[in-house]
């Protein structure tokens, strides 16, 4: 069944916001910016964790932008930033004071999570059968 113009516009808007944020952070991860090095050093995962998370976020972004893989991309991006949110709340703190972050990275992770959640709900019928079962179990 074809989607309405509003559905398509809303979907693309949410996907572009999430992908833009994820793609923008790749520069910092791949160039070893002070914030990224601080985060992954604190977690004991510098440099391999920083690079691996950057690659994972790149894959999630690409999947979000391809119409046939949008639901899987939403799941991937939720997993990426979901883990970041949990780490901010448990080990890093919301504001990364030593590097001058006033909670911006945490806020960006929340924005990606909420945009991706909305995209997943909108495209839940496009998930593969196993993924659809898991998503419906979680969402219901």
Beta strands, then each sheet from edge to edge (+ up, - down):
end
